[in-house]
Amino acid sequence: MPRFASATAFIAACAIATLAAASSLAQQGLLPLKPAPPAPIKPYHAVAVTAPPTDNDPSFVAFRKQLADVAAKKDRAALARMVVAQNFFWMQDRDLADKRKAGIDNLAKAIGLDAKDGSGWDLLNGYAAEPTAARLPQLKGVTCAPAEPGIDPKAFQALVEATGTDPSEWGYPINGGLDVHAAAQSSSPVVEKLGMVLLRVLPDSNQPANANGPQLLHVATPSGKSGYVDAQQLSPLGGDEMCYTKDAGGWKIAGYLGGVAQ
């Protein structure tokens, strides 16, 4: 999923799938209704991350710029021309797209484009700004963004088990050299600087808006310290993806992976 400008957005994006699964299990009597307490902060093994690939195709870069302009104007008619007219796919556990409807209508439902708070358009703008993308192996000629980073799956599984955490609690720096601050203020001292490793985001990261600087996430570092990092410099693992295809007429939004729960 795209980078997030706020701690609230990061936590919400990471937790959607986990909360949905937990709710379902609780209703079946397989989990207690009261959530388990968060895992304690303690040192953990630093698992290396390779940055996801960027897509620097000039035509794709131009398309994303156009998409950003459309999102800023909330121009639904212009957006409709940037979405495939037919055969739009919307994948969760199955394809939820209504093939009788136009692509724009399926996209709007998938991302909540008609939400009164404008969050659907904000999400669209986030995808427009997303520089990473990768081919979707299951569908020829389809590219999805954001691309996944390179992580040893066995090492990640071992990390989750050793720390007693959920996979949704982990993110990774967009670049190396991530500053970890002592307090929830970007002017506070830097207590640690991290390279490209997995980083645990703590569940109390839903901080009030910081009018004087970037939103900060409360994190636990591999050394066992806790601190705060710029939310815009951290990406969640997994999450939703916007998918695109290119034909003789140029790039189009072709589908969506994830989206609003149905």
TORKOL-4160 file (C-alpha; in steps of 0.2 Angstrom, whole numbers, padded with zeros to 4 digits, m for minus):
262
<pt num="1" X="0000" Y="0000" Z="0000"/>
<pt num="2" X="0006" Y="0018" Z="m0002"/>
<pt num="3" X="0016" Y="0028" Z="0010"/>
<pt num="4" X="0005" Y="0036" Z="0024"/>
<pt num="5" X="0006" Y="0054" Z="0030"/>
<pt num="6" X="m0002" Y="0049" Z="0047"/>
<pt num="7" X="0001" Y="0037" Z="0061"/>
<pt num="8" X="m0018" Y="0034" Z="0061"/>
<pt num="9" X="m0018" Y="0029" Z="0043"/>
<pt num="10" X="m0003" Y="0017" Z="0045"/>
<pt num="11" X="m0011" Y="0008" Z="0060"/>
<pt num="12" X="m0028" Y="0007" Z="0051"/>
<pt num="13" X="m0020" Y="0000" Z="0035"/>
<pt num="14" X="m0010" Y="m0013" Z="0044"/>
<pt num="15" X="m0024" Y="m0019" Z="0055"/>
<pt num="16" X="m0039" Y="m0021" Z="0044"/>
<pt num="17" X="m0036" Y="m0039" Z="0039"/>
<pt num="18" X="m0030" Y="m0044" Z="0056"/>
<pt num="19" X="m0045" Y="m0036" Z="0065"/>
<pt num="20" X="m0057" Y="m0044" Z="0052"/>
<pt num="21" X="m0050" Y="m0061" Z="0055"/>
<pt num="22" X="m0050" Y="m0059" Z="0074"/>
<pt num="23" X="m0068" Y="m0053" Z="0074"/>
<pt num="24" X="m0074" Y="m0068" Z="0063"/>
<pt num="25" X="m0065" Y="m0081" Z="0075"/>
<pt num="26" X="m0072" Y="m0072" Z="0090"/>
<pt num="27" X="m0089" Y="m0074" Z="0083"/>
<pt num="28" X="m0086" Y="m0092" Z="0081"/>
<pt num="29" X="m0081" Y="m0094" Z="0099"/>
<pt num="30" X="m0063" Y="m0098" Z="0094"/>
<pt num="31" X="m0055" Y="m0082" Z="0101"/>
<pt num="32" X="m0060" Y="m0072" Z="0117"/>
<pt num="33" X="m0069" Y="m0056" Z="0113"/>
<pt num="34" X="m0056" Y="m0046" Z="0123"/>
<pt num="35" X="m0040" Y="m0044" Z="0113"/>
<pt num="36" X="m0024" Y="m0050" Z="0120"/>
<pt num="37" X="m0012" Y="m0038" Z="0127"/>
<pt num="38" X="0002" Y="m0032" Z="0116"/>
<pt num="39" X="0019" Y="m0041" Z="0117"/>
<pt num="40" X="0031" Y="m0033" Z="0128"/>
<pt num="41" X="0045" Y="m0023" Z="0121"/>
<pt num="42" X="0062" Y="m0032" Z="0121"/>
<pt num="43" X="0076" Y="m0035" Z="0109"/>
<pt num="44" X="0073" Y="m0044" Z="0093"/>
<pt num="45" X="0083" Y="m0051" Z="0078"/>
<pt num="46" X="0086" Y="m0038" Z="0065"/>
<pt num="47" X="0078" Y="m0045" Z="0049"/>
<pt num="48" X="0085" Y="m0037" Z="0033"/>
<pt num="49" X="0074" Y="m0029" Z="0020"/>
<pt num="50" X="0077" Y="m0026" Z="0002"/>
<pt num="51" X="0068" Y="m0011" Z="m0005"/>
<pt num="52" X="0055" Y="m0014" Z="m0017"/>
<pt num="53" X="0058" Y="m0010" Z="m0036"/>
<pt num="54" X="0053" Y="0006" Z="m0043"/>
<pt num="55" X="0045" Y="0008" Z="m0060"/>
<pt num="56" X="0053" Y="0022" Z="m0069"/>
<pt num="57" X="0044" Y="0020" Z="m0086"/>
<pt num="58" X="0042" Y="0038" Z="m0092"/>
<pt num="59" X="0024" Y="0034" Z="m0098"/>
<pt num="60" X="0019" Y="0026" Z="m0081"/>
<pt num="61" X="0027" Y="0041" Z="m0072"/>
<pt num="62" X="0017" Y="0053" Z="m0083"/>
<pt num="63" X="0001" Y="0043" Z="m0080"/>
<pt num="64" X="0003" Y="0044" Z="m0061"/>
<pt num="65" X="0006" Y="0062" Z="m0062"/>
<pt num="66" X="m0011" Y="0064" Z="m0071"/>
<pt num="67" X="m0019" Y="0053" Z="m0058"/>
<pt num="68" X="m0013" Y="0064" Z="m0045"/>
<pt num="69" X="m0020" Y="0079" Z="m0053"/>
<pt num="70" X="m0037" Y="0071" Z="m0055"/>
<pt num="71" X="m0037" Y="0065" Z="m0037"/>
<pt num="72" X="m0033" Y="0083" Z="m0031"/>
<pt num="73" X="m0048" Y="0090" Z="m0041"/>
<pt num="74" X="m0059" Y="0075" Z="m0036"/>
<pt num="75" X="m0064" Y="0074" Z="m0055"/>
<pt num="76" X="m0074" Y="0058" Z="m0056"/>
<pt num="77" X="m0077" Y="0060" Z="m0075"/>
<pt num="78" X="m0058" Y="0062" Z="m0078"/>
<pt num="79" X="m0055" Y="0047" Z="m0067"/>
<pt num="80" X="m0067" Y="0036" Z="m0077"/>
<pt num="81" X="m0057" Y="0039" Z="m0092"/>
<pt num="82" X="m0042" Y="0032" Z="m0083"/>
<pt num="83" X="m0050" Y="0016" Z="m0078"/>
<pt num="84" X="m0053" Y="0001" Z="m0090"/>
<pt num="85" X="m0071" Y="0001" Z="m0096"/>
<pt num="86" X="m0074" Y="m0017" Z="m0094"/>
<pt num="87" X="m0066" Y="m0032" Z="m0085"/>
<pt num="88" X="m0060" Y="m0023" Z="m0070"/>
<pt num="89" X="m0056" Y="m0035" Z="m0056"/>
<pt num="90" X="m0057" Y="m0033" Z="m0038"/>
<pt num="91" X="m0049" Y="m0047" Z="m0028"/>
<pt num="92" X="m0051" Y="m0052" Z="m0010"/>
<pt num="93" X="m0055" Y="m0070" Z="m0007"/>
<pt num="94" X="m0063" Y="m0069" Z="m0024"/>
<pt num="95" X="m0067" Y="m0057" Z="m0038"/>
<pt num="96" X="m0080" Y="m0045" Z="m0031"/>
<pt num="97" X="m0081" Y="m0034" Z="m0046"/>
<pt num="98" X="m0098" Y="m0033" Z="m0054"/>
<pt num="99" X="m0095" Y="m0036" Z="m0072"/>
<pt num="100" X="m0111" Y="m0028" Z="m0077"/>
<pt num="101" X="m0104" Y="m0011" Z="m0071"/>
<pt num="102" X="m0091" Y="0001" Z="m0078"/>
<pt num="103" X="m0074" Y="0000" Z="m0071"/>
<pt num="104" X="m0075" Y="0017" Z="m0062"/>
<pt num="105" X="m0090" Y="0010" Z="m0052"/>
<pt num="106" X="m0081" Y="m0005" Z="m0046"/>
<pt num="107" X="m0065" Y="0005" Z="m0042"/>
<pt num="108" X="m0076" Y="0018" Z="m0032"/>
<pt num="109" X="m0084" Y="0004" Z="m0022"/>
<pt num="110" X="m0067" Y="m0004" Z="m0019"/>
<pt num="111" X="m0058" Y="0011" Z="m0012"/>
<pt num="112" X="m0073" Y="0020" Z="m0004"/>
<pt num="113" X="m0072" Y="0034" Z="m0017"/>
<pt num="114" X="m0089" Y="0042" Z="m0012"/>
<pt num="115" X="m0084" Y="0043" Z="0007"/>
<pt num="116" X="m0090" Y="0060" Z="0013"/>
<pt num="117" X="m0073" Y="0063" Z="0022"/>
<pt num="118" X="m0064" Y="0062" Z="0005"/>
<pt num="119" X="m0053" Y="0047" Z="0011"/>
<pt num="120" X="m0056" Y="0038" Z="m0005"/>
<pt num="121" X="m0048" Y="0052" Z="m0015"/>
<pt num="122" X="m0034" Y="0054" Z="m0003"/>
<pt num="123" X="m0031" Y="0035" Z="m0005"/>
<pt num="124" X="m0031" Y="0037" Z="m0024"/>
<pt num="125" X="m0018" Y="0052" Z="m0022"/>
<pt num="126" X="m0007" Y="0040" Z="m0011"/>
<pt num="127" X="m0007" Y="0027" Z="m0025"/>
<pt num="128" X="m0002" Y="0041" Z="m0038"/>
<pt num="129" X="0013" Y="0046" Z="m0027"/>
<pt num="130" X="0018" Y="0028" Z="m0025"/>
<pt num="131" X="0035" Y="0025" Z="m0035"/>
<pt num="132" X="0036" Y="0006" Z="m0033"/>
<pt num="133" X="0027" Y="m0007" Z="m0044"/>
<pt num="134" X="0029" Y="m0025" Z="m0050"/>
<pt num="135" X="0021" Y="m0037" Z="m0062"/>
<pt num="136" X="0007" Y="m0047" Z="m0056"/>
<pt num="137" X="0012" Y="m0065" Z="m0060"/>
<pt num="138" X="m0006" Y="m0072" Z="m0061"/>
<pt num="139" X="m0011" Y="m0059" Z="m0074"/>
<pt num="140" X="m0001" Y="m0056" Z="m0090"/>
<pt num="141" X="0003" Y="m0038" Z="m0093"/>
<pt num="142" X="m0004" Y="m0032" Z="m0076"/>
<pt num="143" X="0007" Y="m0021" Z="m0064"/>
<pt num="144" X="0002" Y="m0018" Z="m0046"/>
<pt num="145" X="0008" Y="m0005" Z="m0034"/>
<pt num="146" X="0015" Y="m0004" Z="m0021"/>
<pt num="147" X="0028" Y="m0018" Z="m0024"/>
<pt num="148" X="0032" Y="m0029" Z="m0010"/>
<pt num="149" X="0050" Y="m0028" Z="m0002"/>
<pt num="150" X="0062" Y="m0042" Z="m0002"/>
<pt num="151" X="0061" Y="m0052" Z="0015"/>
<pt num="152" X="0066" Y="m0069" Z="0019"/>
<pt num="153" X="0049" Y="m0077" Z="0024"/>
<pt num="154" X="0057" Y="m0090" Z="0036"/>
<pt num="155" X="0066" Y="m0076" Z="0045"/>
<pt num="156" X="0050" Y="m0066" Z="0046"/>
<pt num="157" X="0040" Y="m0080" Z="0053"/>
<pt num="158" X="0053" Y="m0084" Z="0066"/>
<pt num="159" X="0053" Y="m0066" Z="0071"/>
<pt num="160" X="0034" Y="m0065" Z="0073"/>
<pt num="161" X="0035" Y="m0081" Z="0083"/>
<pt num="162" X="0049" Y="m0076" Z="0094"/>
<pt num="163" X="0042" Y="m0059" Z="0098"/>
<pt num="164" X="0024" Y="m0065" Z="0100"/>
<pt num="165" X="0018" Y="m0052" Z="0088"/>
<pt num="166" X="0006" Y="m0051" Z="0073"/>
<pt num="167" X="0013" Y="m0049" Z="0056"/>
<pt num="168" X="0002" Y="m0033" Z="0054"/>
<pt num="169" X="0013" Y="m0025" Z="0068"/>
<pt num="170" X="0028" Y="m0024" Z="0056"/>
<pt num="171" X="0034" Y="m0011" Z="0044"/>
<pt num="172" X="0050" Y="m0006" Z="0035"/>
<pt num="173" X="0060" Y="0010" Z="0031"/>
<pt num="174" X="0058" Y="0017" Z="0014"/>
<pt num="175" X="0076" Y="0021" Z="0014"/>
<pt num="176" X="0091" Y="0017" Z="0026"/>
<pt num="177" X="0096" Y="0029" Z="0039"/>
<pt num="178" X="0079" Y="0031" Z="0048"/>
<pt num="179" X="0080" Y="0042" Z="0063"/>
<pt num="180" X="0072" Y="0036" Z="0079"/>
<pt num="181" X="0067" Y="0050" Z="0091"/>
<pt num="182" X="0066" Y="0050" Z="0110"/>
<pt num="183" X="0048" Y="0058" Z="0110"/>
<pt num="184" X="0034" Y="0061" Z="0098"/>
<pt num="185" X="0041" Y="0076" Z="0092"/>
<pt num="186" X="0053" Y="0078" Z="0077"/>
<pt num="187" X="0064" Y="0090" Z="0086"/>
<pt num="188" X="0067" Y="0078" Z="0100"/>
<pt num="189" X="0084" Y="0069" Z="0101"/>
<pt num="190" X="0088" Y="0055" Z="0090"/>
<pt num="191" X="0091" Y="0039" Z="0100"/>
<pt num="192" X="0095" Y="0027" Z="0086"/>
<pt num="193" X="0097" Y="0027" Z="0067"/>
<pt num="194" X="0091" Y="0011" Z="0058"/>
<pt num="195" X="0095" Y="0004" Z="0041"/>
<pt num="196" X="0084" Y="m0007" Z="0030"/>
<pt num="197" X="0077" Y="m0019" Z="0043"/>
<pt num="198" X="0060" Y="m0024" Z="0049"/>
<pt num="199" X="0053" Y="m0012" Z="0063"/>
<pt num="200" X="0039" Y="m0016" Z="0075"/>
<pt num="201" X="0025" Y="m0003" Z="0076"/>
<pt num="202" X="0018" Y="m0002" Z="0093"/>
<pt num="203" X="m0001" Y="m0002" Z="0095"/>
<pt num="204" X="m0002" Y="0015" Z="0104"/>
<pt num="205" X="0004" Y="0024" Z="0088"/>
<pt num="206" X="m0013" Y="0032" Z="0085"/>
<pt num="207" X="m0006" Y="0049" Z="0090"/>
<pt num="208" X="m0015" Y="0066" Z="0089"/>
<pt num="209" X="m0011" Y="0076" Z="0073"/>
<pt num="210" X="0005" Y="0085" Z="0075"/>
<pt num="211" X="0003" Y="0103" Z="0067"/>
<pt num="212" X="0021" Y="0108" Z="0069"/>
<pt num="213" X="0029" Y="0093" Z="0060"/>
<pt num="214" X="0027" Y="0076" Z="0053"/>
<pt num="215" X="0016" Y="0062" Z="0061"/>
<pt num="216" X="0026" Y="0050" Z="0071"/>
<pt num="217" X="0024" Y="0032" Z="0074"/>
<pt num="218" X="0029" Y="0024" Z="0091"/>
<pt num="219" X="0041" Y="0009" Z="0087"/>
<pt num="220" X="0051" Y="m0004" Z="0095"/>
<pt num="221" X="0069" Y="m0006" Z="0088"/>
<pt num="222" X="0079" Y="m0022" Z="0087"/>
<pt num="223" X="0090" Y="m0016" Z="0101"/>
<pt num="224" X="0075" Y="m0016" Z="0113"/>
<pt num="225" X="0073" Y="0003" Z="0113"/>
<pt num="226" X="0056" Y="0012" Z="0110"/>
<pt num="227" X="0055" Y="0028" Z="0101"/>
<pt num="228" X="0046" Y="0038" Z="0087"/>
<pt num="229" X="0049" Y="0038" Z="0068"/>
<pt num="230" X="0042" Y="0049" Z="0054"/>
<pt num="231" X="0026" Y="0039" Z="0047"/>
<pt num="232" X="0030" Y="0045" Z="0029"/>
<pt num="233" X="0047" Y="0036" Z="0030"/>
<pt num="234" X="0039" Y="0019" Z="0035"/>
<pt num="235" X="0029" Y="0007" Z="0024"/>
<pt num="236" X="0018" Y="m0007" Z="0031"/>
<pt num="237" X="0019" Y="m0025" Z="0025"/>
<pt num="238" X="0006" Y="m0032" Z="0013"/>
<pt num="239" X="m0010" Y="m0022" Z="0011"/>
<pt num="240" X="m0020" Y="m0016" Z="m0004"/>
<pt num="241" X="m0013" Y="m0014" Z="m0021"/>
<pt num="242" X="m0019" Y="m0004" Z="m0036"/>
<pt num="243" X="m0016" Y="m0013" Z="m0053"/>
<pt num="244" X="m0013" Y="m0006" Z="m0070"/>
<pt num="245" X="m0012" Y="m0011" Z="m0088"/>
<pt num="246" X="m0005" Y="m0003" Z="m0104"/>
<pt num="247" X="m0012" Y="m0005" Z="m0121"/>
<pt num="248" X="m0011" Y="0005" Z="m0137"/>
<pt num="249" X="m0021" Y="0019" Z="m0129"/>
<pt num="250" X="m0009" Y="0020" Z="m0114"/>
<pt num="251" X="m0010" Y="0016" Z="m0096"/>
<pt num="252" X="m0027" Y="0012" Z="m0087"/>
<pt num="253" X="m0032" Y="0007" Z="m0069"/>
<pt num="254" X="m0036" Y="m0012" Z="m0072"/>
<pt num="255" X="m0040" Y="m0018" Z="m0054"/>
<pt num="256" X="m0038" Y="m0018" Z="m0036"/>
<pt num="257" X="m0032" Y="m0031" Z="m0023"/>
<pt num="258" X="m0040" Y="m0029" Z="m0006"/>
<pt num="259" X="m0051" Y="m0014" Z="m0003"/>
<pt num="260" X="m0067" Y="m0011" Z="0007"/>
<pt num="261" X="m0073" Y="m0026" Z="0017"/>
<pt num="262" X="m0088" Y="m0035" Z="0009"/>
